[in-house]
Amino acid sequence: MRISTYLLFVLVLLSTTVFGQEISVLRGIVVDEDKQPIIGANIVLEGTYDGTSSDLDGKFEFQTESTDSAVITFTYLGKEAISRGILLKGDTLNFSIKLEEAREMLTEVVISAGSFEAVTDKKRAAVLNPLDIVLTASASADIAGAINTLPGTTRNGESGQLLVRGGAAYETKTFIDGILVQKPYNSTIGNLPARNRFSPFLFKGTSFSTGGYSAEYGQAMSSALMLQTEDLAEKTVTGVQLLSVGAGVSHTQRWKNTSLTAGLDHTNLKPYFAFIPQKVKFDKAPQTWEGNIVFRHKLNEKGSMIKLYSYTNTSDMLMQSDFVFNGLSDGTIGLRADNHFTNLTLQHGLPNDWTLYAALGINYNKDKMQHNQSKTTTLSAGQARATVSKPLSTFLNIKTGLDLQRIQYKEAYFNGQQGFTLPATENMMAAFGESEFVIARKFSGRVGLRGEYSQLLQKMNFAPRATFAYTISKGEQVSLAAGSFYQNPEFQHLVNNSTLNQESANHLIFNYQKIKNGLIFRVEAYKKWYTGLVKTPDFTSEINNNGSGYAQGVDVFFRDNKSIKNGDYWVSYSYLDTKRDWRNFPIAARPDFAMKHSLSLVGKKFFPDLNIALSGSYSYNSGRPYYNPTTSEAGFMKDRTPAYHDVSATMTYLTNIKGNFTVVYLSVQNLLGTKQIYSYRYNQDAVSGAYQRFELGPPAKRFAVLAVVMTIGEQYKKTEVTSDDY
């Protein structure tokens, strides 16, 4: 606690301002050609150390003791620098600066290989914003569910987690403001799908990388989901939500430079299960309590800000175990889960145009599973990271940073009379350096190197990464990305064998993208080479890193939000060819979570006269591989399930109830009740030796959510809603 308090004190101390004698004040705003604020533009008084960077609103202000004639210069990566002569007389000077695109960069180059982004800068191929996530029919406001409609992902109905380009779920990691989220999904029992823990409205920026991502992030072999939280809340509001599966309340208080939000939510599926029967019997339907606190404080007008986000969740359930559904023998199975996540971040400008970003994070998760014997899995982690960045010129930015993590994990078993515990502790240190640059007229790039040391494995690795982009014409470009990515084996394997090495994957990605008049089209080809995958043979051999594999394919994405008035739709398709020799596989084969073909169609339209938004989606996956014990080794994982089909729909109605803005939301997944088979289980008769096959599918044909969300103190005004909102 003393160390954490000291670090917090240091972070706050860095934000203080030094005041001098009577001085001149220089303030203003920096915008681009579209009059949008430029964040991080550099403003320097030539021949001095005086200057600053523009803040989140493009504004700046600094002071100088210089007098008489001087020159002030405004620079930003990819923009033409502007210099102006001024006269300093101890008064206040105001500036309104528009930076034009640099002559050497006639069209904008955006590094896009492997990356989908939703950010405030609309030039960067915004893909999914929070409203997109809520209105994606098949997602039911779940972040992972919405991202599963993008190319490169494959839908896994029994887990609900992200599976990317032939990678297992543990190979995709989630980061919030740079801090790794150890458990981003709610705890659940096998084959009951889990949801992402976090509300999409917490985040202003979503970057989903299907590969080739920045050296700033590690411990993710296949994919990284980077979420950036919102800044200051706009205003003071109170929210109340009533759902068919629970209820919640939240309040946001906004002061001049500070905002504070607190929320409490409760979910109880018992009434829902009484209305929509399930294939499995629950003695206690899943129940969840969760609370969150969001604190934001703007330290100055230069963009320095402190953010605190804290989330707590507790849940429990009790159900009749079932061989077909969860692969367990008869009896009851219970789960009690507790989860906590907190991160504290500081963004602050340093002298000489350096920018500091520092973060502290805490993860805690405890799952107690009871079936015949109890198994308690506990994970606690602390993380501290800091990065500094600086524009060396109009065409070159550099960034470097350190990342420290300590993770404690243990599995405890108890059968009512005796028990044992399997512990593992990891201390990991990582450092990275990276530069972004613009060369010649239409060429840009990003190169970086990440190094990681694992104390538990006693291994060091170095991961070089590079991405290059070339502009063909305005809004049209090609990109190439390559890099190495390392990841520790899962702790469930490390508690049995700490001599394992890190698993790794090498990525190669080629991307073509065109953005014009509200249309986005992109096609991406890739290949991944896996080495060091964990093998878990039978009891005659030890766990080892002798596994390997590959994944290759093509992803296609098209989005149109202009052709249909108040409408928007997108289409994504993925082709995946993959095999891996890992876990207990006798030969290299396609794993059961990797489908060859995946297709998603998503559309939405707002009807202003009716105050209604409708959205629908169709998802298709070709048949999944599954293990058939009646086949020979040569036929291992060669059998396929029927293809997966899902049609989902949502309706959103906007109105006012007693003068308070109210949203009525209805979402139904698998609207047509199509039979969905995830896999098959086989049971062998003890006498005859014959196998009987059972279908494994969802616990119910459909899933529906009805919600009424009221914002107290705010009114819905039809005239203020534009097509951009939908």
N, C-alpha and C positions, 0 to 999 in steps of 0.2 A: 504493500500500500504506500510506503514511503517513497519508493521509486516512482510509482505512477503519479503521486502528487508532485514530486519534484519535476518530472517530465512535463506535466501540465503547466507548472509554474514557469518553466523555461519557454514553453510555447507561447504563453501569454506575454512573457517578458519581451520576446522578439517583436511583439506588435507595438511597442511603445514608440513615440515620436520624440525626437530631440528638437527643442526649440532654441533658436538663436536670437540674434539682435533684431533690430528693425530691418525688415527685408521686403523684397518684392514677392508677390504671389502670382503664379502662372496657373491658370485653370482653363478647362474647356472640354471638348468632346471630339472623338475621332470616329469617323464612319467610313463605310466603303461606298462603291459606286451606286449601290441600291439603298443608300442611307441607313444601312443596318450598322449597329455599333460594332466596332472592332475591339475584341478583348485581347489585352496583352501587347498593344502597340507600344513601341518604345519612344519616349520623349526625353531628349537630352539637350542640355545647354552646352554647346560646344566649348571646349577648353576648360570645363569645370567637371566636378563629380556630381553636379546637381541634375536631377531628372527623376523620372518615374515611369510606370506603365499604366495604360488605360485599364479601367476596372470592368466589371461584368456588364456595365451599361455604356462602355466606351468612354467614360469620363475620366479625367485626371486632374490632379492638383498637386503642386509642389512649391517650395519656397527657395529663394536664393538670396545670398548676401552680395552677389555681384552687382556692379553698377555700370552705368554708361552703356555703350553699344555692345550687343551680343547677338549670337545666332542660335536659334532653337531649331532642332531637327526632329522630324517625325518619321519613324521607320516601322515596317512590319514585313514579315516573310512573304515574298511574292508580290509586294506592292512597291510602287515608285516612292522613293524617299522625298520628303518635302522639307526645305530649309527656309526660314524666314528671319530677316534682320529685325531686331527689336531694340528698344531703348528702355533700360531699367532705371527707374527713378524712385523706387521704394513704394510703388503703388501696385494695383491689381491689373493684370492683363488677361483678357478672355480670348479664347481661340475656338474656331469651328473648322475642323480639318477633314477633308475628304481625300482618302488615299486611293489612287487609281491603280489598276493592274499594271505590273511592271512591263516595260517594253519587251524585255526578253521572255516574257511569259504571256503571249497573246491570248491564250485560253487557259482556264484553270486546270491544274493537274491535281487529282485527288487519289491518294493511295487506296485502292479498293479491293485488291486481291484478298480473298478469304474473309472479307469484313462486310457486315451489314450494320448500318448505324442509323440511329434516330436521335438527332441532336437539334439544338436551336438554330444552327446555321443551315438554312434550307438548301444551300448549294451542295451539301454533302450527302446527296442521295438518301434523304430521310426515309426509313422503311417502316418501322413500327413505333408509334408514339403511344403514351398511356391509353388514349381513347381507342386506338387501333386494337390494343390488347383486350380491352373491355368488350368491344363490339365484334371481335372475332367469334363467330357462333360456336365453333367447336372447342373454344378455350374456357368459357365460363369465367372470364376475368383472371385466368391463371397465366402468368408470364411464360412458363415453359410450354403451356398448351398453345399459346399464340405463336411462339417461335417455332413450334413444330409444323407450322404451315409454310415455313421458309425452306428453300432448297438446301440439301445437305443433311437434313434431319430425317429420322425414321420414327414413326409413331409406335410406342410400346404401351398398349392399353393397360397391362397389368402393373406397370410401375409408375407411369405418368412422368418419367424423367426424360431429360434430353439425351438423345443418342445421335452422334454426329459422325458421318462418313466412315462407318464401319467400326467406330470406337464404342467401348462399353460405357455405361453411365458414369462410372467413377473417373473416366478420362476427360469429362467436361467439368470445369470448375466455374464457380460464380464469385465475382468480386464486387463489393460495394465500396465505392470511394477508395479503391485500391486495396482494401482489406479482404483477405480470403474468407469466404463463408464456408465453414467446415461442413455444415448440415443445412443446405438450402431448401430441403424438402421436409414436409411434415413426416414424423415417424409413423410407420404403419406396419401391418401384418402382411406377409407374403401374398401377392396378387390382389391386394386392395390398393388401387392407384393413389399415389401421394401428390399433393399440390405444392407449388412453390410457396414459401412462407410469407412472401412480401407483397404488399399492394403495389400495382404498377404506378399509382399516382404519387408514390414517394420519389419517383425518378424523373429527372429532366432529360437525361441522356441514356440511351441504350446502345451498346456496341456489342454485337454478337459476331464472334469470329469463328469461322469454320476451319481455320488453320492459318498458319503463317503470321501469327499475331506478334505484337511488340515484345522486345526483350525485357520490358518492364515487368512482365508477368511470367510466372513459372508454375511448375507442378501441375501441368495440364497437357497431356499428350495429344489430345485431339481438338479441344475447343475451349474457348474462354468466353464467358458472358460477363461483360463489364458494365456495371450500373452506376450512374452518377446521380446522387440525390439532389433534390431541388434546393434552391437558395432560400432567401427570406420568403415567408408566406405573404401572399398579396394583401390579405386583410383578416380581420377578426371574424370568425364564423363558428357556428356550432352545427355538428352533423349528427343525425340519428338515422339508423338503418334497421329495417325489419326484414328478415329473410325467411324463406321456407325452412331453412336449416339453422337459424339462429338470429342474433341481434347484436347491435353494436352502437356505441356512442363515442363521439370525439369532439374536442374543442380546440380551436386555434386562436391564440391571442397575438396580435401584431402591434408592436411599438415602432418607433421611428427606425431604429437600427437592429431590432431584435424580434424574433418570433418564437413562440413556444406552442407545440402541439402535443396533446395527450389523448390517447384513445384506448378503449376497452371493448373487446369483442368476445362473444360466446357462441359456440356452435354445438348443437345437439341434434343428432340424426335420428333420434327415436321417433318423433312424429313423422318424419319423412319416410322412414322404413315402414311405419304402420300404413302409410298411404300407398307406397310403392314397394311391394314385397321383394325380398332379396332371396337369392338362391342359397345363401348360407344363413344360419340362425345366430342372432346376436342375443346373448344374455344381458349385455349392456352395450347399447349402441355407442359408437364413437362420440365423445364429448371433448370439447376444447375450450380453454380460456386463454386469451392472449391480450397483452397490453404493449403499448409502445409510447415512447417519448421522443420527440424531435425538437431539438434546440438549435437555433441559428442566430449568430451575432456578427454583424458587420463592424469590423474594427475601425475602418477608416474609409475614406472616399477613393482609395487606390485599389480597392478590390480585395483587401485582406479580410478574411472571414474565418470564424470558428464554427464548426458543425459538430453536433452530438446526436447520435441516433442509438436508441436502446430498445431492444425487443425481447419479450419474455413470453413463453408458451408452455402450457401444461396440458396434457391430454391423456385419456385412458379409454379402454374398450375391453370387452370380454365376449368371445364368440365360441361356438362349437367348432372344433377343429374338423377338417375334412381332407381326406387323402387327395381327392381330385382337385379341390380348390387351392389348398396351401401345402399339400404334400406331407401332412402330418397325420399321425395315428389318431384314433378316436379319443375324445376327451374335450376339455376346454383349453382355450389359449387366450391369455390376457396380456395386455400391453399397457404400461404406465410410462409416459415419456415427459421429460422436462428439457426445455431448450432455452438458451439465452445467448443473445448476440448484442454487442455494443461496439461502436467505433467512435473515435474522437479525431477530428482532422483540423488542420490549420493550413490555410493558403496565405502566403505573406510575401511581399516584395522586399528584396534585399538590395544593398548597394550594388552599383555597377550593373544594373539591369538583370541581376539574378532573381529568380523566383523560387521560393521554398514551398514544398508541399510535404507536410509531416502528418503521420497518422498512427494511432494506437488502436488495437482491436482485441476484443475478448470473445472467445467462443466457449460455450459449455453445452454438452448434450448428455443426457442419461436416459437409456432405454432399459426397462425391466420387463423381460418376456417370461411368462409363466406357462409351462406346459410339461407335465411330468416332473421336470426339475426347472429351477429358475435360472435364467441367464441375464446378468446385468452388464450392459456395455456402457462405459463412461469415457467421455472425451472432453478434455479441457485444453484450451490453447490460448496463448497470448502472442501478439504480433506487434512489432514496431517497425515502421518503415519511413524513410525520408528520401525525397528526390529534390534535386535542384536543376533548374533549366535556365538557359540564356540564349538569346539570339545574338550570334556573333556578327551577323550582317543581315542584309535584306534577304539573302538567299540561303542562310544556314542557321539552324537551331541545334543546340546540343542539350542533352539531358543525361543525368547520371543519378544513381541512387543506391541505397542499402536497404536490406530487408532481413529482419531477425524474427524467427519463430521458435516457440517452445510448445510442444504438444505432448500431453500425457494421455495415454490410452490404456484401458484395462478391461478384460473380460472376466467376470466372476461367476462361477457356477456353484449351485447349492441344491442338493436333492432332498433336503429336509433333515438330514443327519450330519452330513459332512459336505465340504466344498473346497474349491481351489480357485486361485486367481492367476490370470496370465497378463502381465503388465508389459508396456513398452513406452519408452520416453525418447522423444526426438528433439534435438536442438539443431536448427537449420539456419545457416547464414547464406545470404545471396547478395551479389552486387551486379550492377549492370551499367553499361554506357551505351548511348544511342545518339544518332544525329539524323536530322531531316534536312534535305538540301534540294535546291533547284539548280539544274544545269542547263545551259543553252536555252532555247526558246520553249521547248515543250516537254522537257525531261525532268523528272524529280525522283527522289529515292529516300529510303530510310535504311540505315544499316546499324546493327547493334550486336553486342556480345553480352551474354548473361553467364555468370559463374555461380554455382551452388555447392555448398559443402554440407553433407549429412553426417552428423555425429553418430547417429544410430547405426548407419550403414558403413561409416568411416570411408566415405567415397566423395570424390570431388568431380564435378563435370563442368564443361564449358559448352555453351550453346550459341553458336553464331546464327544470326538471322538477317535477312535482307529482303527488301521489297523495292521494286522500281516501277514507275508508271510513265507512259508516253502518250501525249495528247495527239489524236488524229485530227480532230476538228473541235469546234466549240461543243462541249458536253459529251464528247466521244473520246474514249481512251482505251488503252490496253495496259495490263499490269502483270508483273511476274513476281512471285514471292517464293522464297526457299528458306529453310531453317531447321534446326534441331530442337527437340523438345523432350525433356526428361520428367520423370515422375516416380516418387517412391511407390513400392508395392503397397497394397491395402494393408491396414494394421492387422486385420484378421489373419494375414499370412505372416506378418512380421513377429507376432507374439509367439509363433511356432518356430521361426527361423530368422534370426537377426543378421545372418551372414549373406542375405540376398543382396543383389545389386539393384540399381535403379532400372526401371523400364524406360524405353525410349522410342521415339518415332521421328523420322525425317520427312518433311513436307516439301512438295514441289507443286506450285499452283500457277495456272495461267488464266487470266481474266480479261474479258471484253465487256465494256459497259458503255451505254449511251443513255443520256438524260436530255430530253427535249420536250418542251411544251407540256409538262405534266406527265410525260411518259418515261418509264424506267425500263430498260431492257438490259439484262446481263446474262452472260454464259460463262461458265467456269469449268475448266478441266483440271484434275488434280491426281496426284499419286502420293501415297504414304507407305513408308517402309518401317515395319515394327521389328525391334530387336529386344532381347532381354525380357520377354514376357514371362510371367510366372507360370510354371507348370506345377500341378498338384497331382502327381501320380498316386498309385495305390500305396498301401502301407509298406510295401517292399522297397520303396525309394523315397528320398527326401524331397521336399519342395525345392525347386531350383529355378534358375533364370534361362532355361534352355528353349523357351518358346520364341516364336517369330511369326510374322505375318505380313500381309500387304492389304491396301485398300486403294482402289482407283475408280474414277467415274467422271460423270459430267452433271453439272447442275445448271438449270435454266430458270430465270425469274423474269416476269413481266408484270408491270403495274401501270394502271391508267386511272388517274383521278381527275381528268379534265373532260373526257368525251361525254360522260353522263352527268347532267346537271345534278348537283347535290349528291353525286354518287362516286363510288370508288370500287375498284376490284383489282385483284392480283391472281396470277397463276404461277405455280412453281412445280418443277419436275426434277427428279433426281434419278440417275442411273448409277448403281453401285455394284462393283465387282470386288469381292473381298474374300480372303481366306486367312485363317490363323490357326497355328498349332499352339495351344495354350491350355491352362487349367488341366483337366483330365482327358483332353482330346487324344485319341490314339493316332490320328493322322490330321493333317491340315484340312480344314473344312470351313464352310460359311457358318458363323455363329448364329444362334437362334434369334438374335435381335436385329439381324441385318437382312433387309429385304432388297431385292434387285431393283424394283421399280417403285417409286413413290410419287404421288400427284396430289396437289391441293388446289382447289378453286375457292376463293374467298371474295364475297361481294357485299356491299352495304349501300344503302340509299336513305337520305333524309327527306321527309315530306313535310315542308314547313307549314302548310295549311292545316295539317293534321297534328303537328307537333310529335310526329312519330318517326323513329329511325328503325328500319328493318335491315337485318343482315343474315346471310346464309353462307354455308360452306359445304364443300364436298371433299372428302379425303379418300384416297385409294392407296393401298399397299399390295403389292403382289404377295403370293404365299410365303410364309415364313418357314425356315428349316426347323425340324424338330427331331429329337432322338427317338429312334425306333429300335428297341432291343431285339426285335425279330430279324433284323437284317444283319448281314456280315459286316466286317470292319470296312470293307471296300464301299459299302453303302452307307457309311456313317454320315448322318445329317443330310442325306440326299432326299428324304421325304419332305413334302411341302403341305402346309395348311391351305385351306381355301383362301382366296383373296379377301382383303379387308375393305369394306365399304362403310362410309359414314356420311349421313346428311344431317346437318345441324342447323338450327335457326335461333335468332334472338329478336325480340321486339323491345324497343325502348320508347317510353312515353314521357314527355316533358310537360309539367304543369306546375301550378301553385296551389298549395293547400294552406288555407288561412294565411295567405300572403307569404308563404315560405316556399322556396324553390324545391320541387319534389320530382324525383325520377322513379318511374315504375319500370322494372326490368324483368323480363322473362327470357330464360334461355333453356333450350331443350337439345340435348345431344342424342344422336342416333334417332332422329325424329321418326323415321320409317320403321324402326324396330328390326333392322336387318340383323340376321344371325351373325355374330362375330366370334370366331374361334382363334384364340391366341396361340394355343399349342395343344398337345395331347399328353396324357399320362397313361402309363401302362402298369397294370397290376398282375402279378404272376400267381396263378393258383398253386397252392402248396402241394396238392396231390397230383394233379395232371401235368403241371408245369406249363400250361397254356397261358397266354397273355390276353388280358381283356383291356381294350383301349377306351379311355374316357376323354371327353372334350373339356378343355379349359377355356373359359370365356369370362365375360364381365359378370359381376354379381347380380345385375339386372339389365334388361334390354335397353332401357333409357335412363338418362340422368337429367333432372330438371331443377332449375333454381328460379324462384320468384323472389324479387327484392323490391322494397320500397325505401328509397334513400331521400331524406329531407335535410336541406341545409337551412337552418334557422337564421333569420336576419338577412337573407338574400332572396331576390325575386327573379323568376324566369321572365325574360323579355324577348319575345320572338324576334324583334327587330335587331337584337344584338347577336343573333346566331347567324353565322355565315357558313358557306360551303366548306371552308377550311376546318370547321369544327367537326365535320363529319366526312 
